[in-house]
Amino acid sequence: MKKLFLASLLGSTIAMCTAAMATDDLKTLEAAAKAEGAVNSLGMPDNWANWKGTWDDLAKNYGLKHIDTDMSSAQEIAKFAAEKDNASADIGDVGAAFGPIAVKQGVVQPYKPSTWDQVPDWAKDKDGNWALAYTGTIAFIVNKKLLHGSEAPTKWADLKTGKYKVSIGDVSTAAQAANGVLAAALANGGDEKNIQPALLLFSDIAKQGRLSMANPTIATMEKGEVEVGVVWDFNGLSYKAKMANPDDYIVLIPSDGSVISGYTTIINKYAKNPNAAKLTREYIFSDAGQINLARGNARPIRAEHVKLPDDVKAQLLPNEQYKGVTPIKDADAWEKTSKGLPQKWQEEVIINMQ
C-alpha cells in the first residue's frame, strides 16, 4: 500500500514539476519574443483564415510588430532558401504537402507547441518541423436555385444522376481541384495511386454535358455560373457567407467519403526573430489561436478539444460531417499521381465533353 501511495505521490510530483517547467519555458520564450519585437510572415495575409485576429492578439499581448508577404507555398520555401544570409521572413504557412519538402530542403527549424499531443499524428512531423494548424476537406457547395429539379447532392454517387452542372476547376493548376479528384477516388474505392474511379465518374459527367469549365470562385458564383462546386470546406463556407443570399447555398462534406488536408506553419531556419516565430506557432495552437482560425471559416486542427463560441461554431460544419474523411496516407504516391493527373484528365475526361 505504501509503495502504491509513494508511486502515486511520485507521479503527481513529476507531473507538477513537468507542468512548472513547461510554464517556465513559455515565460522564457515570451520574454525572448518580446525582446525581438517583431515577426514577419509569408502567405499569412489578414484576410486568409482570419490571420488578422492572430496578428492583432500578438501585437496586443506581446508587442510584436508584423508584416506579411503573400505568396505560394513553393515560393515561400524558395524565399527561405534564397535569403539564408539575410532572412526577411520568420514564419510561413504552406499546404500540407510542402511541410516535408521544406524539411528535405533544410530550411526549417522545429518547435512543438504545448498542445502538441492534441494534434493528430497524421497532421504533424514527429520532430516538430511542421504541424497542420487548420484543415481543409473537400466539400460541395450547391446553389439550390440552379438544380433544374434535381435534389441537392449529398454524396459523390449523386453527381452521376443529377441534372445540374458540376464545377471542379483546373486540375492542372489548382490544388483544390486535384484534391477534389482524389476525394472522389477515395469515395469510390480508389487511393493515392489509383484515381481511375474518379476519372470514370467525371468522364461520365462530361459525356452527359454536365462538366462545367467554370472555376468555383466567388466571382463565378455571383454570376450564377456554379451549380454544384467542388471546393475546400473553408472556401465554400467563406463564399456562402459573402453571397447576397447565403440561404440559397448549401455547403457539405460528401457522405460517401472525402479527403482532409490542411496548412502548416514552417519556421525559417534562418529567421532573425526565431523566438517570435515560435511564440506565433504556440499561439496559433492555443485555444485563442484556434478560435481565431475558426472565425475565418478554417476548421482548427484541435476542433475536438476546443470549446468554440456559439457564433463561431455556427459558422463551421458540424464535427459529425467529418467522420468519413480520410487524410492522405501516401504523400509520395499522391505527389507522383498528381503530376500525371493533368494529362490523364485531358485524355480521359475533357475529351468526352459535349
N, C-alpha and C positions, 0 to 999 in steps of 0.2 A: 504493500500500500504506500509505504514511504517512497519507494522507487518511482511509483506511478505519479505521486504528488510532486516529487523532485523533477521528474521528466516534464510534467505539465508546467511547473514553475519555470524550468529552464527554457522550455519552448516559448512561453509567454515573454520571458525576459529577452530572448533573442529577437522575437517579433517586434518588441518595443524598441530595442536598440536599432534594428533594421529600419523601422519607420523614422526614428530620430535621425539616423544617418541620411536617409533619403531627404528629409526636411532640410537638414544642414546643407546637403548637396544642392538642393534647389535654391536655397538662400544665397549660396556662393555663386551659382550660375546667374541669378538675378542681379547680384551686385556687379559681376563681371560684364553682363549685358548692358546695364545702366552706364557703366564706365565707357563702353564702346559708343553708346548713344544713338546708334542707327542700325537699320537693317535694310538692305537693298535686294529686291527680288526680281525674278524673271517669270513671266507667264502667270502672274497673280494680280491681275488688274481689279480695281474696285468693283466692277460690275459683273465679275465672274464668281459664282458661288458665294457671293457676299463677302469677298475678301476685305472689303471696306470695313466691315464690322470688326474684324480681327486687327487690322492696322490701327483703327481708332482706339481699340482697347489697349494695344501695346504702347501706343503713344500716351494714353491717359495713365496707365498703370506703371509703366517703366520708363517713360520719357524717350521712347525710340522713334526717331525720325524715319520716314520711309519713302522710297522711290521704287516704282515698278517699271520694267520694260517688257511689254507684251511680245511674245514670240512663240514659235512652235517648240515642241519637245526636243526635236533634233537640233534646232538652233540653240536651245539653252545649253545642251551638253557641249556643243561645239564652242560656244562662248566661254564656258568654264575652262575648256582646254586651251583656247587661244589666249586667254588673259591670265594665265597662271602666274606671270611675273608682276601683274598689276590688276588684280581682280576688281571688277566694278560691281559684281553681284555676289551675294552671300548665300542665297537660297533660291530654289526654283520649284515649279510644280509641273510635273510631266505625266504623261499617260503611263499606265502600269507597265507596259512592255518596255518602256525606256529606263525603268529603275535598274534592272540587271545590266542594260547596255552601259549606263553611267558607271556602274561598278567595274565592268570589264575594262572600261577606258581609264579607270583610276582617277576620276575627277571628283569623287565624293568622300565625305567623312561621316562616320557613324554617330548616331545619338538615339538612344532608346528613351522615349518619354516615360513618365512614371505610371502611365496607364497601359503600358506595353502588353501586359498579359491579357488585356481585353480586346486586343487586335487579333483577328483570326490568323492562324498560321499561313493560310494561302495568300494573305494580304500583306505579308511583311518579309523582309530579309532577316534571316536568323542573326546576323551580325549588327543589325540596326542601321544599315546603309540606306534603306528605303522602307516605307510603310504607307499603305493607302490610307489617306485621311477621310476620303469620301468615295462612294461608289457610283458607278453608272451601270444600269441594267437596261437592256434593250426592251423597249416598250412600244405599244401602239398609241398614236394619237388619232382620234376619229372625229371627223366633223359630222355630227349626227344629221345635219340638214342635207348632206350630199350623198346619202347611201342608196339612192334610187330604189327604195323599197326593201332593201336588204336589212337584216338585223345587224347591229354593231358587232364586229368580230371580237371574240374574247380569247381566241387561240389561233395558232398558225393554220390549223386544219380548216378554219372558217374562211380563210382567204381563197381557198380553192373554188368556192361556190358563190361568193358574193358577186354583186353587180357593180360594185364600186372599183375605182382605180386605186392601185397600191403604189405609193411613192417610197423608195428606199434611198435614192440619191446615187451619187457616183462612187461605185465600189473601188474605182482605181485611185481615188484621191482621198476619200473620207473614211477615217477610222470608224465612224459611226455606222456607215453603210456596210463596211466589211464585217463589222461585228454583228450587224443585222443578219447577214448571210450565215455567219457561224451560229447565231442563236436559232435560226430556222433549221439548220443542220442538226443541232443538238436535240431539238424538239422532235425530229423525225428519224432518230436513230444514228445520226452521223457523229462526227467528232472533229478535233483539230486537224486530223489527217484526211478525213473523208467529208467533204462538203457537198457531195453529189446529191443527197436528199434535198438540200436547199436549192441547188441548181435546177433540179427537176420541178420543184414547187414553183419557182419564179419563171421557169420556161413555160409551164402550163398557164400561168397568169398572163405571160406575154402572148401566147398563142390565142388567148381569149380577147386580146386587145386591151387588157386592163393594167398593163405595167406602165406607170407614168414616169416620164423622164424629169418631172419637176422635183427639185431637191426640197425636202421638207424643212422649210425655214419660216421665220415669222413673215417675211415678205410674200412668199408663195401662198402661205396660209391666209393672209389678209386678202389676197386676190381671189381666194376660193379655188386655188389650183390643187390643193391637197385634200383628198377624200379620206384615205387611210394612210398615215405616215408611219414609217419605222424609224424610231429615234431613241436616243438615250432618255431615260425617265426624267432626268433633271431638265433636259431641253424641252421635253413635252410639257412638263409642268410649268416651266417658265413661259413657253409660247402661249399656253392656255390662259395664264394669268394676264397676259398682255393683249389678248384679243378683245375686241369691242363687246362681244357677247360670249364670255367664258363658258356659260352654261350650254352652249352649242357643242362643246367639245368634251370628249372622254379621253382620259389617259389611263392605261392599264398595262400590267405585265401579262403577256400571253400565258394562259394557264397550263399549256402543254409543254412549256419549257422556255428558258431564255438563258442568256449569258450575262454574268456580272463581272465587271472590271472596275476600273476606277483611276484615281490620280494620286500620285505620291509626291511628297516634298523630297527634294535632294539638296543636301547641304554641300556647298562648294568646298572642296579640299583646300583651296587657296583663299578662302574668304578672309577679308580684312576684319570682319565682325563675326567671328565664328560663334562666340557665346550668345550674341543676339540672335543668330540663326538657330542655334539650339533651343534658346528660350522660345523663339517663334514656334518651332515644332512642338515643344512642350505645351504651349498654349493652345495650339491647333487641336491637340488630342485631349485637352481638358474638357470638362462638361461645357464651359462657356464657349470654347472654340468650336466644339462640335455643334452647339446650338446656333452659332453664327453661320456655319456652313448650311445647316438645315433651313435657316431663314433665306438662303439663296437657292432653295429647292434641291440642294445636293443632299443625298441620304448619307449621314455620317457613318463612319465605319463602326463606331461604338453605339449605334442606334438602339441596340437591345439593352444597353447599360446606362443610357442617359434618359432622364425624365424630361422630355421636351415640353415646353409651354403649350397649352392647348391650341393657341392660334398658329404656332409653328407646326405642331403635329398635324393640324388640319390641312396644311399645305402639301404634305407628303402623302404618298400612297401607304396604306396600312402594311405593317410587317408581314401579315399572312400572305400577301401577294408575292412575297419573295421566297416562299417555301420551295418552289420548284426550280429556282435558278441555279446555274452551275458556273463556278469560276473556271477560267482557262487552266487546264491541268498540265498541258504540254506546250509551254510557250515557244520552244524551239520549233516544234512541228507546226504550230499556228503561224509563226513568222514565215516559214517556208511556204505554207499553203497560201497565205495571204499575198505573197509576192506573185504567185501564179494565178491568183483569182481574177485580175483584170482580163487576161486572155481567155480564161475559161468562161467568164461572164459574157464576153463578146461572142465567143464561138457557140455557146450553149443556151444563152438567154436572149441577148439582143437580136440575134439572127432570127428569132421567132416573133419579133414584134410585128404587129399588123398596122 
